[in-house]
Amino acid sequence: MSTFRFLDFPVYKEARQFYREIVQTTKIFPREHWELADQMRRSALSVCLNVAEGSAKRSDKDFNRYIENALGSVNETVAGIDISYNEKLISEIGGQRLLEQGESITRQLGGFSRKLLAKKS
């Protein structure tokens, strides 16, 4: 499926799973924490969408800008995970599992960014 090349990217697939996990995790948040749940869902979704949108750009420089945005969204989601743990909305084990997923996605995006920047040289 070369038209939508992002569908074959391992980082996109992992980000999609991360989003699914965030949605499942935040479903149990009490109503008074709806803003946190909503923001975590939107930032996790943003990781996927930035990878997808960036993959359609003509230049590696433009694509890299979207990868950097995706990295920012991972960090935003991880901050939400940390706050959720601090507020006792998620368990230590659940929070750690999500942090590990976030770290894996961050490493992949960082590698992707380095690869795109290396093409310029």
C-alpha positions in Angstrom: 0.0 0.0 0.0 2.5 2.6 -1.2 -0.1 5.4 -1.4 -0.2 5.5 2.5 3.3 4.5 3.3 2.9 5.4 7.0 0.7 2.3 7.4 3.9 0.2 7.0 6.0 2.2 9.6 6.6 0.2 12.8 6.5 3.5 14.8 3.0 4.2 13.4 1.8 0.8 14.3 3.2 1.1 17.9 1.8 4.6 18.2 -1.6 3.3 17.2 -1.4 0.7 19.9 -0.3 3.3 22.4 -3.4 5.4 21.6 -5.6 2.3 22.1 -4.0 1.7 25.5 -4.4 5.3 26.5 -8.1 5.2 25.5 -8.7 2.1 27.5 -6.8 3.5 30.5 -8.6 6.8 30.6 -12.1 5.2 30.2 -12.0 4.5 34.0 -11.1 8.0 35.0 -13.7 9.7 37.2 -15.8 12.5 35.7 -13.9 15.2 37.5 -10.7 14.2 35.6 -12.4 14.4 32.1 -10.0 17.1 31.0 -6.9 15.0 31.7 -8.4 12.0 30.0 -9.4 14.0 27.0 -6.0 15.7 26.7 -4.2 12.3 27.0 -6.3 10.8 24.3 -5.8 13.8 22.0 -2.0 13.9 22.5 -1.7 10.1 21.9 -3.8 10.4 18.8 -1.6 13.3 17.7 1.4 11.0 17.6 -0.2 8.8 15.0 -1.6 11.7 13.0 1.7 13.6 12.8 3.5 10.5 11.5 0.8 10.0 8.9 0.6 13.6 7.8 4.4 14.1 7.7 4.8 11.0 5.5 2.9 12.8 2.8 5.3 15.8 2.7 7.6 16.2 -0.3 10.8 17.0 1.6 12.6 15.2 4.4 12.9 18.5 6.2 9.1 19.0 6.2 8.6 15.3 7.2 11.0 15.8 10.1 9.0 18.7 11.4 6.0 16.4 11.8 8.2 13.8 13.5 9.3 16.5 16.0 5.7 17.4 16.6 5.0 13.7 17.2 7.8 13.6 19.7 6.3 16.6 21.5 2.9 14.8 21.7 4.6 11.6 23.2 6.1 13.9 25.9 2.7 15.5 26.5 1.1 12.1 26.8 3.8 10.9 29.2 3.2 14.0 31.4 -0.5 13.0 31.5 0.5 9.4 32.5 2.7 10.9 35.3 -0.1 13.2 36.5 -2.6 10.3 36.4 -0.3 8.2 38.5 0.3 11.1 40.9 -3.5 11.5 41.2 -3.9 7.7 41.8 -5.9 7.3 38.7 -3.6 4.5 37.3 -1.5 1.9 39.1 2.2 1.9 39.2 2.3 -1.2 37.0 -0.1 0.3 34.5 1.7 3.6 34.5 5.1 1.9 34.0 3.8 -0.1 31.1 2.5 3.0 29.4 5.8 4.8 30.1 7.7 2.0 28.5 5.5 2.2 25.4 6.1 6.0 25.3 9.9 5.4 25.6 9.9 2.9 22.7 8.0 5.3 20.5 10.3 8.2 21.4 13.4 6.1 20.5 11.8 5.1 17.2 10.8 8.7 16.3 14.3 9.9 17.3 15.9 7.3 15.0 13.5 8.3 12.2 14.4 12.0 12.7 18.1 11.2 12.6 17.6 9.2 9.4 15.7 12.0 7.7 18.3 14.6 8.7 21.1 12.4 7.5 19.6 12.3 4.1 20.1 16.0 3.8 23.9 15.7 4.3 
